[in-house]
Amino acid sequence: MQNGIGLLLALGVNSRIRSRNVLRVFFFAPAVITPVVTAYLWKYLYAPEGAINALLEAIGLGSLSQDWLGDPSIALWSVVAVIIWQFAGYSMVIFLAGLQSIPQEIYEAADIDGAGPLRRFWCVVRPVLAPAITINLTLSLIGGLKLFDQVWVMTQGGPGGSTDTLSTVIYRQAFQFNEFAYSIALAVVLTVFVALFSYVQYGWLKRQEKSA
């Protein structure tokens, strides 16, 4: 989701709209905010008496108000939304760098050949963006596997473990339950997961990149 939204944002701000530079800064700004500050900000917004529920009440949608971080059925998705909000702009910048490397003449040639937007994206843009896709997917995979700061500040893995990650389990076992041997074993598992999944994904994406 992070990379899909980042790609859509990159395609949007790569157009000739007059506000594209302002939009680039606006979309990238969350990525430079420290994760802890971001987590505290959204924890306040998600509170039962916070800004999101207050806004829903103000526009007549009070029935949609939720305990965003206290309901096990939606807490995980609330955290996911924060991660996407913070890092979609980071993915956007990497995709944007790839888009700006495409000469305008190639777009013009595709238009002359009668290629529509989808055809032009698949045959012209996608092959050029293959390295950017590889980088973004690899970074997002690694970041997702070791995610800790935002989850710990907002939910501490709760409610009922519904938002736990390996990193929060490692921290809890070591510093709350004093199970240092168990936490070290989990840390080794996390390291292996990150290395293995990153290697497999990177190798597969590089092969796709060559075939593109």
N, CA, C and O of each residue as an XYZ file, in Angstrom:
848
protein
N       0.832     -1.213      0.000
C       0.000      0.000      0.000
C       0.862      1.256      0.000
O       0.572      2.224     -0.703
N       1.918      1.225      0.793
C       2.816      2.382      0.858
C       3.409      2.688     -0.509
O       3.445      3.844     -0.932
N       3.875      1.650     -1.200
C       4.512      1.872     -2.498
C       3.503      2.187     -3.586
O       3.792      2.959     -4.500
N       2.313      1.591     -3.492
C       1.283      1.913     -4.470
C       0.861      3.368     -4.386
O       0.738      4.049     -5.405
N       0.637      3.846     -3.155
C       0.276      5.256     -2.976
C       1.439      6.156     -3.359
O       1.240      7.209     -3.965
N       2.656      5.744     -3.006
C       3.833      6.541     -3.376
C       3.973      6.684     -4.879
O       4.346      7.748     -5.371
N       3.671      5.603     -5.622
C       3.747      5.663     -7.084
C       2.688      6.599     -7.645
O       2.970      7.387     -8.549
N       1.474      6.519     -7.118
C       0.412      7.419     -7.584
C       0.767      8.877     -7.298
O       0.537      9.749     -8.137
N       1.318      9.138     -6.133
C       1.730     10.508     -5.804
C       2.835     10.983     -6.744
O       2.824     12.129     -7.194
N       3.789     10.099     -7.038
C       4.891     10.475     -7.934
C       4.371     10.795     -9.333
O       4.805     11.763     -9.958
N       3.448      9.983     -9.813
C       2.866     10.254    -11.139
C       2.110     11.575    -11.136
O       2.119     12.303    -12.128
N       1.451     11.884    -10.011
C       0.698     13.135     -9.932
C       1.586     14.357     -9.913
O       1.339     15.315    -10.646
N       2.632     14.339     -9.075
C       3.488     15.532     -8.944
C       4.524     15.611    -10.053
O       5.253     16.598    -10.152
N       4.597     14.558    -10.906
C       5.489     14.638    -12.063
C       4.809     15.303    -13.253
O       5.439     15.537    -14.285
N       3.530     15.604    -13.106
C       2.797     16.268    -14.185
C       3.148     17.750    -14.211
O       3.990     18.217    -13.444
N       2.488     18.479    -15.102
C       2.832     19.891    -15.289
C       1.939     20.836    -14.488
O       1.835     22.017    -14.817
N       1.297     20.326    -13.446
C       0.457     21.199    -12.626
C       1.343     22.255    -11.941
O       2.484     21.973    -11.574
N       0.814     23.445    -11.779
C       1.619     24.571    -11.301
C       2.037     24.407     -9.845
O       3.061     24.954     -9.435
N       1.263     23.664     -9.058
C       1.571     23.517     -7.633
C       2.399     22.267     -7.335
O       2.458     21.833     -6.185
N       3.041     21.679     -8.351
C       3.714     20.405     -8.150
C       4.849     20.486     -7.133
O       5.053     19.542     -6.370
N       5.593     21.595     -7.105
C       6.699     21.717     -6.152
C       6.196     21.802     -4.716
O       6.781     21.213     -3.807
N       5.103     22.544     -4.522
C       4.504     22.638     -3.183
C       3.977     21.274     -2.750
O       4.145     20.880     -1.596
N       3.346     20.561     -3.661
C       2.796     19.252     -3.335
C       3.905     18.255     -3.008
O       3.738     17.410     -2.129
N       5.021     18.346     -3.701
C       6.137     17.446     -3.406
C       6.619     17.634     -1.974
O       6.849     16.662     -1.255
N       6.770     18.879     -1.569
C       7.193     19.165     -0.195
C       6.143     18.691      0.799
O       6.476     18.112      1.834
N       4.881     18.935      0.487
C       3.786     18.573      1.387
C       3.725     17.057      1.592
O       3.566     16.589      2.720
N       3.848     16.302      0.523
C       3.748     14.849      0.626
C       4.994     14.227      1.268
O       4.902     13.192      1.928
N       6.158     14.858      1.075
C       7.392     14.296      1.624
C       7.617     14.692      3.080
O       8.355     14.012      3.793
N       6.996     15.774      3.532
C       7.237     16.305      4.873
C       7.070     15.272      5.987
O       7.907     15.241      6.890
N       6.023     14.412      5.976
C       5.903     13.440      7.075
C       7.094     12.513      7.224
O       7.364     12.030      8.324
N       7.819     12.252      6.126
C       8.941     11.311      6.179
C      10.112     11.847      6.988
O      10.942     11.068      7.457
N      10.196     13.167      7.160
C      11.321     13.743      7.902
C      10.972     13.963      9.371
O      11.827     14.391     10.147
N       9.733     13.677      9.765
C       9.347     13.763     11.164
C       9.799     12.485     11.861
O       9.618     11.392     11.325
N      10.381     12.609     13.041
C      10.845     11.421     13.748
C       9.662     10.504     14.075
O       8.573     10.993     14.375
N       9.860      9.184     14.022
C       8.756      8.251     14.252
C       8.064      8.435     15.600
O       6.847      8.274     15.690
N       8.807      8.764     16.633
C       8.190      8.931     17.958
C       7.244     10.123     17.962
O       6.142     10.042     18.504
N       7.672     11.231     17.358
C       6.808     12.414     17.285
C       5.557     12.098     16.478
O       4.452     12.484     16.857
N       5.733     11.401     15.371
C       4.590     10.996     14.554
C       3.615     10.142     15.352
O       2.401     10.334     15.269
N       4.145      9.204     16.121
C       3.291      8.303     16.900
C       2.496      9.066     17.954
O       1.305      8.811     18.134
N       3.143     10.000     18.653
C       2.427     10.772     19.667
C       1.356     11.664     19.033
O       0.274     11.839     19.594
N       1.664     12.223     17.867
C       0.693     13.050     17.157
C      -0.560     12.246     16.821
O      -1.679     12.676     17.101
N      -0.362     11.082     16.223
C      -1.505     10.272     15.816
C      -2.197      9.615     17.007
O      -3.395      9.339     16.948
N      -1.468      9.364     18.072
C      -2.117      8.842     19.276
C      -3.129      9.849     19.815
O      -4.205      9.481     20.287
N      -2.760     11.133     19.734
C      -3.693     12.182     20.144
C      -4.881     12.257     19.173
O      -6.028     12.384     19.603
N      -4.608     12.178     17.882
C      -5.692     12.255     16.892
C      -6.647     11.073     17.009
O      -7.852     11.225     16.812
N      -6.106      9.888     17.332
C      -6.917      8.678     17.416
C      -7.668      8.533     18.742
O      -8.530      7.662     18.858
N      -7.368      9.352     19.726
C      -7.989      9.217     21.044
C      -9.515      9.283     20.930
O     -10.034      9.939     20.027
N     -10.243      8.608     21.840
C     -11.713      8.648     21.779
C     -12.282     10.053     21.761
O     -13.312     10.298     21.132
N     -11.617     10.988     22.451
C     -12.048     12.388     22.428
C     -11.128     13.238     21.542
O     -11.073     14.460     21.675
N     -10.415     12.571     20.644
C      -9.446     13.261     19.807
C     -10.038     13.930     18.593
O     -11.255     13.995     18.421
N      -9.143     14.430     17.746
C      -9.550     15.266     16.621
C     -10.340     14.495     15.565
O     -11.255     15.049     14.957
N      -9.998     13.227     15.339
C     -10.689     12.472     14.281
C     -12.152     12.257     14.634
O     -13.033     12.510     13.813
N     -12.414     11.793     15.845
C     -13.804     11.597     16.260
C     -14.550     12.922     16.357
O     -15.736     12.997     16.037
N     -13.846     13.975     16.803
C     -14.484     15.297     16.878
C     -14.877     15.788     15.488
O     -15.944     16.376     15.311
N     -14.018     15.545     14.510
C     -14.325     15.938     13.136
C     -15.521     15.158     12.603
O     -16.400     15.725     11.954
N     -15.550     13.861     12.879
C     -16.688     13.047     12.434
C     -17.992     13.539     13.057
O     -19.027     13.583     12.391
N     -17.938     13.902     14.319
C     -19.127     14.440     14.982
C     -19.546     15.763     14.342
O     -20.735     16.024     14.160
N     -18.555     16.596     14.002
C     -18.845     17.931     13.469
C     -19.505     17.877     12.104
O     -20.289     18.763     11.765
N     -19.205     16.856     11.314
C     -19.772     16.766      9.964
C     -20.960     15.801      9.916
O     -21.413     15.420      8.837
N     -21.457     15.413     11.084
C     -22.646     14.581     11.142
C     -22.423     13.104     10.930
O     -23.364     12.373     10.623
N     -21.173     12.645     11.091
C     -20.870     11.228     10.925
C     -20.421     10.624     12.247
O     -19.523      9.783     12.287
N     -21.049     11.059     13.319
C     -20.670     10.577     14.638
C     -20.803      9.077     14.803
O     -20.131      8.480     15.643
N     -21.671      8.459     14.000
C     -21.832      7.007     14.094
C     -20.575      6.256     13.675
O     -20.414      5.080     14.002
N     -19.683      6.930     12.954
C     -18.432      6.307     12.522
C     -17.316      6.458     13.543
O     -16.226      5.921     13.346
N     -17.563      7.172     14.619
C     -16.544      7.350     15.655
C     -16.153      6.000     16.237
O     -16.997      5.132     16.460
N     -14.869      5.843     16.475
C     -14.338      4.570     16.958
C     -13.303      4.814     18.056
O     -12.764      5.911     18.206
N     -13.050      3.755     18.810
C     -11.872      3.736     19.678
C     -10.746      3.162     18.825
O     -10.455      1.967     18.881
N     -10.124      4.021     18.044
C      -9.256      3.599     16.954
C      -8.098      2.714     17.400
O      -7.721      1.789     16.680
N      -7.536      2.978     18.557
C      -6.404      2.193     19.045
C      -6.801      1.212     20.137
O      -5.969      0.424     20.588
N      -8.054      1.244     20.568
C      -8.497      0.368     21.640
C      -9.343     -0.793     21.177
O      -9.625     -1.699     21.962
N      -9.754     -0.790     19.928
C     -10.574     -1.865     19.372
C      -9.661     -2.837     18.624
O      -9.048     -2.449     17.629
N      -9.555     -4.097     19.078
C      -8.625     -5.040     18.423
C      -8.904     -5.237     16.938
O      -7.994     -5.586     16.186
N     -10.133     -5.025     16.504
C     -10.474     -5.277     15.104
C      -9.980     -4.179     14.162
O      -9.850     -4.415     12.960
N      -9.704     -2.987     14.686
C      -9.260     -1.895     13.814
C      -7.937     -1.271     14.254
O      -7.395     -0.421     13.547
N      -7.408     -1.678     15.410
C      -6.174     -1.057     15.913
C      -5.013     -1.249     14.944
O      -4.249     -0.318     14.689
N      -4.883     -2.469     14.402
C      -3.783     -2.732     13.469
C      -3.887     -1.852     12.236
O      -2.886     -1.309     11.769
N      -5.110     -1.708     11.701
C      -5.281     -0.892     10.504
C      -5.043      0.589     10.804
O      -4.612      1.340      9.929
N      -5.320      1.000     12.014
C      -5.040      2.381     12.403
C      -3.536      2.633     12.409
O      -3.078      3.688     11.967
N      -2.770      1.668     12.907
C      -1.309      1.798     12.901
C      -0.783      1.755     11.476
O       0.110      2.523     11.117
N      -1.333      0.860     10.662
C      -0.916      0.759      9.255
C      -1.131      2.090      8.538
O      -0.286      2.519      7.751
N      -2.258      2.738      8.809
C      -2.549      4.025      8.171
C      -1.493      5.064      8.516
O      -1.115      5.876      7.671
N      -1.015      5.042      9.759
C       0.027      5.987     10.179
C       1.328      5.718      9.422
O       1.984      6.650      8.957
N       1.696      4.453      9.301
C       2.937      4.103      8.596
C       2.857      4.535      7.138
O       3.812      5.087      6.593
N       1.714      4.280      6.511
C       1.541      4.680      5.113
C       1.618      6.196      4.992
O       2.289      6.711      4.098
N       0.934      6.920      5.886
C       0.953      8.383      5.856
C       2.378      8.912      5.978
O       2.738      9.880      5.308
N       3.190      8.284      6.828
C       4.529      8.810      7.054
C       5.499      8.486      5.927
O       6.339      9.316      5.581
N       5.397      7.295      5.349
C       6.450      6.855      4.436
C       6.045      6.778      2.969
O       6.887      6.483      2.120
N       4.787      7.033      2.649
C       4.398      7.053      1.233
C       5.147      8.151      0.491
O       5.520      7.977     -0.670
N       5.368      9.284      1.157
C       6.118     10.375      0.538
C       7.565     10.003      0.272
O       8.157     10.462     -0.705
N       8.138      9.173      1.134
C       9.514      8.703      0.922
C       9.585      7.838     -0.335
O      10.495      7.985     -1.151
N       8.611      6.934     -0.482
C       8.552      6.122     -1.701
C       8.322      7.006     -2.922
O       8.874      6.754     -3.993
N       7.499      8.048     -2.752
C       7.206      8.964     -3.848
C       8.486      9.592     -4.397
O       8.657      9.691     -5.612
N       9.374     10.010     -3.519
C      10.604     10.679     -3.953
C      11.468      9.739     -4.800
O      12.043     10.159     -5.804
N      11.558      8.474     -4.397
C      12.366      7.510     -5.156
C      11.733      7.256     -6.527
O      12.430      7.207     -7.540
N      10.425      7.096     -6.546
C       9.744      6.917     -7.841
C       9.882      8.169     -8.705
O      10.064      8.071     -9.919
N       9.798      9.326     -8.089
C       9.883     10.584     -8.831
C      11.245     10.735     -9.498
O      11.343     11.229    -10.622
N      12.296     10.308     -8.799
C      13.633     10.362     -9.394
C      13.697      9.508    -10.649
O      14.332      9.892    -11.631
N      13.041      8.345    -10.624
C      13.012      7.507    -11.818
C      12.199      8.125    -12.936
O      12.597      8.064    -14.099
N      11.062      8.721    -12.597
C      10.211      9.342    -13.616
C      10.909     10.502    -14.306
O      10.748     10.701    -15.510
N      11.671     11.255    -13.559
C      12.319     12.428    -14.147
C      13.518     12.071    -15.015
O      14.081     12.926    -15.699
N      13.904     10.792    -14.979
C      15.001     10.359    -15.863
C      14.495      9.969    -17.247
O      15.293      9.656    -18.131
N      13.171      9.983    -17.446
C      12.594      9.609    -18.740
C      12.533     10.849    -19.631
O      11.859     11.815    -19.274
N      13.207     10.854    -20.767
C      13.160     12.024    -21.658
C      11.746     12.291    -22.160
O      10.977     11.359    -22.394
N      11.415     13.545    -22.321
C      10.084     13.916    -22.804
C       9.834     13.381    -24.205
O       8.688     13.122    -24.572
N      10.903     13.210    -25.002
C      10.750     12.714    -26.363
C      10.135     11.317    -26.397
O       9.416     10.974    -27.336
N      10.418     10.514    -25.375
C       9.864      9.161    -25.334
C       8.345      9.220    -25.147
O       7.603      8.476    -25.789
N       7.888     10.123    -24.250
C       6.448     10.306    -24.080
C       5.800     10.758    -25.392
O       4.733     10.279    -25.774
N       6.465     11.681    -26.063
C       5.920     12.203    -27.314
C       5.863     11.118    -28.387
O       4.905     11.052    -29.157
N       6.887     10.270    -28.435
C       6.889      9.171    -29.403
C       5.763      8.185    -29.104
O       5.123      7.671    -30.021
N       5.523      7.923    -27.815
C       4.437      7.016    -27.438
C       3.086      7.600    -27.832
O       2.196      6.875    -28.276
N       2.935      8.921    -27.667
C       1.682      9.571    -28.068
C       1.472      9.472    -29.573
O       0.359      9.224    -30.037
N       2.548      9.668    -30.335
C       2.452      9.575    -31.799
C       2.051      8.170    -32.229
O       1.302      7.997    -33.190
N       2.556      7.168    -31.512
C       2.222      5.780    -31.829
C       0.824      5.400    -31.373
O       0.375      4.279    -31.614
N       0.128      6.328    -30.714
C      -1.247      6.077    -30.306
C      -1.388      5.343    -28.986
O      -2.447      4.778    -28.710
N      -0.336      5.337    -28.154
C      -0.410      4.647    -26.864
C      -1.256      5.454    -25.886
O      -1.062      6.659    -25.727
N      -2.195      4.774    -25.233
C      -3.001      5.418    -24.205
C      -2.237      5.503    -22.895
O      -1.103      5.032    -22.814
N      -2.840      6.101    -21.859
C      -2.154      6.263    -20.573
C      -1.682      4.946    -19.968
O      -0.553      4.862    -19.484
N      -2.526      3.919    -19.989
C      -2.148      2.641    -19.401
C      -1.042      1.966    -20.199
O      -0.082      1.437    -19.638
N      -1.195      1.995    -21.519
C      -0.175      1.389    -22.386
C       1.153      2.120    -22.251
O       2.214      1.496    -22.231
N       1.091      3.433    -22.161
C       2.314      4.221    -22.021
C       2.991      3.922    -20.687
O       4.216      3.829    -20.613
N       2.187      3.772    -19.634
C       2.779      3.456    -18.335
C       3.447      2.086    -18.365
O       4.564      1.929    -17.872
N       2.770      1.094    -18.938
C       3.290     -0.266    -18.895
C       4.525     -0.453    -19.774
O       5.457     -1.165    -19.404
N       4.523      0.191    -20.936
C       5.608     -0.037    -21.897
C       6.745      0.971    -21.793
O       7.872      0.672    -22.188
N       6.463      2.167    -21.264
C       7.483      3.209    -21.204
C       7.944      3.460    -19.775
O       9.140      3.440    -19.485
N       6.982      3.698    -18.884
C       7.327      4.103    -17.529
C       7.790      2.929    -16.677
O       8.799      3.031    -15.979
N       7.068      1.819    -16.725
C       7.369      0.683    -15.848
C       8.794      0.151    -16.005
O       9.454     -0.075    -14.991
N       9.308     -0.062    -17.234
C      10.686     -0.556    -17.337
C      11.712      0.404    -16.728
O      12.688     -0.032    -16.118
N      11.490      1.704    -16.895
C      12.431      2.680    -16.339
C      12.357      2.705    -14.812
O      13.361      2.936    -14.139
N      11.157      2.463    -14.271
C      10.975      2.487    -12.819
C      11.360      1.171    -12.142
O      11.280      1.074    -10.917
N      11.770      0.167    -12.896
C      12.087     -1.133    -12.299
C      13.115     -1.028    -11.171
O      12.901     -1.639    -10.124
N      14.233     -0.279    -11.324
C      15.166     -0.149    -10.195
C      14.547      0.545     -8.989
O      14.820      0.168     -7.849
N      13.714      1.556     -9.231
C      13.055      2.254     -8.126
C      12.079      1.330     -7.408
O      11.961      1.382     -6.184
N      11.379      0.486     -8.160
C      10.459     -0.471     -7.550
C      11.233     -1.446     -6.671
O      10.797     -1.774     -5.568
N      12.378     -1.908     -7.159
C      13.211     -2.828     -6.382
C      13.649     -2.196     -5.072
O      13.550     -2.813     -4.011
N      14.133     -0.963     -5.150
C      14.607     -0.269     -3.944
C      13.461     -0.050     -2.962
O      13.601     -0.325     -1.770
N      12.341      0.439     -3.454
C      11.221      0.753     -2.565
C      10.659     -0.485     -1.887
O      10.403     -0.467     -0.683
N      10.464     -1.550     -2.634
C       9.904     -2.759     -2.032
C      10.861     -3.371     -1.018
O      10.429     -3.877      0.017
N      12.151     -3.327     -1.306
C      13.133     -3.867     -0.361
C      13.164     -3.053      0.927
O      13.162     -3.617      2.022
N      13.192     -1.725      0.797
C      13.225     -0.873      1.983
C      11.950     -1.007      2.811
O      12.010     -1.036      4.040
N      10.794     -1.089      2.145
C       9.542     -1.200      2.889
C       9.425     -2.552      3.573
O       8.863     -2.639      4.665
N       9.941     -3.608      2.956
C       9.929     -4.921      3.591
C      10.785     -4.917      4.859
O      10.350     -5.389      5.910
N      11.999     -4.383      4.753
C      12.885     -4.331      5.913
C      12.277     -3.471      7.012
O      12.287     -3.851      8.183
N      11.742     -2.297      6.628
C      11.134     -1.411      7.612
C       9.932     -2.042      8.295
O       9.732     -1.857      9.496
N       9.124     -2.791      7.536
C       7.960     -3.435      8.124
C       8.327     -4.529      9.103
O       7.687     -4.672     10.145
N       9.357     -5.307      8.778
C       9.754     -6.402      9.659
C      10.344     -5.904     10.985
O      10.182     -6.558     12.015
N      11.018     -4.768     10.966
C      11.650     -4.280     12.199
C      10.886     -3.112     12.829
O      11.438     -2.399     13.668
N       9.650     -2.912     12.443
C       8.861     -1.788     12.946
C       8.709     -1.859     14.464
O       8.362     -2.905     15.014
N       8.971     -0.739     15.132
C       8.874     -0.721     16.593
C       8.323      0.597     17.135
O       7.329      0.602     17.861
N       8.962      1.709     16.787
C       8.702      2.990     17.454
C       7.226      3.368     17.454
O       6.636      3.604     18.509
N       6.636      3.424     16.267
C       5.245      3.881     16.172
C       4.297      2.942     16.926
O       3.385      3.393     17.620
N       4.522      1.642     16.783
C       3.645      0.678     17.443
C       3.758      0.804     18.954
O       2.746      0.808     19.654
N       4.980      0.906     19.461
C       5.164      0.937     20.922
C       4.560      2.197     21.533
O       3.932      2.133     22.590
N       4.743      3.318     20.888
C       4.210      4.563     21.435
C       2.686      4.582     21.388
O       2.047      5.035     22.337
N       2.100      4.101     20.308
C       0.651      4.200     20.152
C      -0.115      3.114     20.904
O      -1.149      3.396     21.509
N       0.383      1.873     20.871
C      -0.413      0.773     21.429
C       0.364     -0.169     22.342
O      -0.244     -0.947     23.077
N       1.710     -0.113     22.310
C       2.550     -1.083     23.022
C       2.198     -2.521     22.643
O       2.337     -3.436     23.455
N       1.747     -2.711     21.414
C       1.404     -4.042     20.926
C      -0.025     -4.446     21.184
O      -0.471     -5.473     20.671
N      -0.759     -3.675     21.962
C      -2.148     -4.006     22.297
C      -3.110     -3.430     21.266
O      -2.690     -2.881     20.247
N      -4.402     -3.562     21.541
C      -4.982     -4.345     22.647
C      -4.969     -5.838     22.365
O      -5.269     -6.285     21.259
N      -4.612     -6.598     23.399
C      -4.589     -8.054     23.282
C      -3.592     -8.583     22.284
O      -3.797     -9.651     21.709
N      -2.491     -7.840     22.064
C      -1.472     -8.289     21.122
C      -1.841     -8.127     19.668
O      -1.159     -8.665     18.796
N      -2.920     -7.388     19.379
C      -3.390     -7.274     17.996
C      -2.461     -6.452     17.113
O      -2.529     -6.551     15.888
N      -1.599     -5.645     17.711
C      -0.667     -4.841     16.908
C       0.790     -5.201     17.189
O       1.698     -4.453     16.826
N       1.010     -6.327     17.823
C       2.383     -6.733     18.144
C       3.205     -6.953     16.879
O       2.704     -7.447     15.869
N       4.461     -6.581     16.958
C       5.454     -6.940     15.947
C       6.551     -7.722     16.653
O       6.576     -7.788     17.882
N       7.454     -8.312     15.885
C       8.560     -9.031     16.512
C       9.379     -8.105     17.405
O       9.852     -8.519     18.463
N       9.546     -6.864     16.986
C      10.352     -5.925     17.773
C       9.695     -5.598     19.106
O      10.386     -5.503     20.121
N       8.369     -5.424     19.129
C       7.702     -5.128     20.394
C       7.727     -6.340     21.318
O       7.849     -6.187     22.533
N       7.613     -7.543     20.758
C       7.698     -8.752     21.580
C       9.088     -8.881     22.185
O       9.229     -9.221     23.359
N      10.120     -8.610     21.382
C      11.497     -8.677     21.877
C      11.703     -7.698     23.023
O      12.283     -8.044     24.052
N      11.225     -6.478     22.839
C      11.388     -5.455     23.883
C      10.648     -5.860     25.161
O      11.191     -5.738     26.259
N       9.429     -6.335     25.019
C       8.635     -6.693     26.200
C       9.263     -7.863     26.952
O       9.340     -7.848     28.180
N       9.710     -8.873     26.213
C      10.304    -10.027     26.869
C      11.590     -9.652     27.605
O      11.872    -10.189     28.676
N      12.361     -8.742     27.040
C      13.643     -8.390     27.647
C      13.490     -7.428     28.813
O      14.080     -7.653     29.870
N      12.718     -6.368     28.652
C      12.728     -5.277     29.625
C      11.507     -5.236     30.541
O      11.487     -4.468     31.503
N      10.499     -6.043     30.260
C       9.361     -6.129     31.173
C       9.312     -7.455     31.907
O       8.976     -7.510     33.090
N       9.654     -8.540     31.187
C       9.596     -9.869     31.803
C      10.973    -10.417     32.162
O      11.073    -11.496     32.747
N      12.052     -9.678     31.815
C      13.431    -10.096     32.104
C      13.770    -11.469     31.498
O      14.598    -12.206     32.033
N      13.125    -11.794     30.387
C      13.424    -13.036     29.669
C      14.449    -12.734     28.579
O      14.135    -12.725     27.389
N      15.679    -12.488     29.017
C      16.697    -12.021     28.069
C      17.086    -13.104     27.062
O      17.320    -12.805     25.891
N      17.158    -14.353     27.507
C      17.521    -15.427     26.575
C      16.475    -15.563     25.473
O      16.807    -15.714     24.298
N      15.197    -15.505     25.879
C      14.118    -15.614     24.899
C      14.126    -14.431     23.939
O      13.927    -14.599     22.735
N      14.356    -13.233     24.475
C      14.357    -12.046     23.613
C      15.534    -12.075     22.644
O      15.410    -11.642     21.498
N      16.679    -12.586     23.104
C      17.836    -12.699     22.202
C      17.536    -13.698     21.084
O      17.889    -13.473     19.926
N      16.881    -14.807     21.445
C      16.506    -15.791     20.422
C      15.565    -15.174     19.392
O      15.709    -15.411     18.193
N      14.596    -14.378     19.863
C      13.682    -13.703     18.942
C      14.421    -12.699     18.066
O      14.108    -12.547     16.885
N      15.399    -12.018     18.648
C      16.181    -11.049     17.875
C      16.955    -11.745     16.755
O      17.070    -11.217     15.649
N      17.479    -12.924     17.051
C      18.175    -13.702     16.017
C      17.196    -14.104     14.916
O      17.518    -14.024     13.731
N      15.988    -14.541     15.320
C      14.960    -14.904     14.338
C      14.610    -13.702     13.465
O      14.471    -13.830     12.248
N      14.468    -12.535     14.094
C      14.161    -11.321     13.336
C      15.262    -11.004     12.339
O      14.988    -10.651     11.192
N      16.507    -11.131     12.778
C      17.639    -10.868     11.885
C      17.630    -11.811     10.682
O      17.865    -11.397      9.547
N      17.353    -13.086     10.958
C      17.303    -14.080      9.870
C      16.150    -13.767      8.929
O      16.306    -13.830      7.709
N      14.989    -13.430      9.493
C      13.838    -13.067      8.661
C      14.170    -11.903      7.741
O      13.910    -11.963      6.539
N      14.746    -10.844      8.304
C      15.063     -9.659      7.513
C      16.055    -10.001      6.414
O      15.869     -9.614      5.261
N      17.112    -10.729      6.771
C      18.140    -11.078      5.784
C      17.579    -11.991      4.699
O      17.823    -11.777      3.512
N      16.818    -13.025      5.117
C      16.308    -14.002      4.156
C      15.283    -13.397      3.216
O      15.398    -13.530      1.997
N      14.274    -12.728      3.778
C      13.227    -12.154      2.938
C      13.778    -11.054      2.040
O      13.363    -10.924      0.889
N      14.707    -10.266      2.558
C      15.300     -9.209      1.744
C      16.082     -9.799      0.576
O      15.993     -9.318     -0.554
N      16.850    -10.849      0.865
C      17.651    -11.485     -0.179
C      16.761    -12.092     -1.259
O      16.995    -11.891     -2.450
N      15.735    -12.837     -0.834
C      14.841    -13.484     -1.799
C      14.096    -12.436     -2.628
O      14.012    -12.545     -3.851
N      13.561    -11.425     -1.952
C      12.804    -10.406     -2.679
C      13.701     -9.621     -3.618
O      13.325     -9.350     -4.758
N      14.890     -9.252     -3.145
C      15.799     -8.470     -3.981
C      16.215     -9.264     -5.223
O      16.255     -8.725     -6.329
N      16.526    -10.562     -5.026
C      16.916    -11.394     -6.167
C      15.796    -11.519     -7.176
O      16.031    -11.426     -8.381
N      14.560    -11.733     -6.692
C      13.417    -11.861     -7.595
C      13.161    -10.553     -8.344
O      12.905    -10.562     -9.548
N      13.232     -9.432     -7.627
C      12.981     -8.138     -8.264
C      14.064     -7.805     -9.287
O      13.770     -7.219    -10.328
N      15.303     -8.169     -9.004
C      16.372     -7.901     -9.976
C      16.151     -8.700    -11.259
O      16.428     -8.215    -12.356
N      15.650     -9.931    -11.114
C      15.350    -10.714    -12.318
C      14.207    -10.098    -13.099
O      14.235    -10.056    -14.329
N      13.172     -9.607    -12.361
C      12.086     -8.919    -13.047
C      12.566     -7.638    -13.709
O      12.101     -7.265    -14.785
N      13.507     -6.969    -13.045
C      14.056     -5.715    -13.578
C      14.765     -5.960    -14.908
O      14.635     -5.159    -15.834
N      15.516     -7.064    -15.012
C      16.232     -7.381    -16.253
C      15.256     -7.755    -17.366
O      15.456     -7.402    -18.528
N      14.189     -8.482    -16.990
C      13.223     -8.885    -18.016
C      12.378     -7.724    -18.508
O      11.846     -7.759    -19.617
N      12.253     -6.657    -17.650
C      11.481     -5.475    -18.057
C      12.211     -4.716    -19.146
O      11.721     -3.692    -19.620
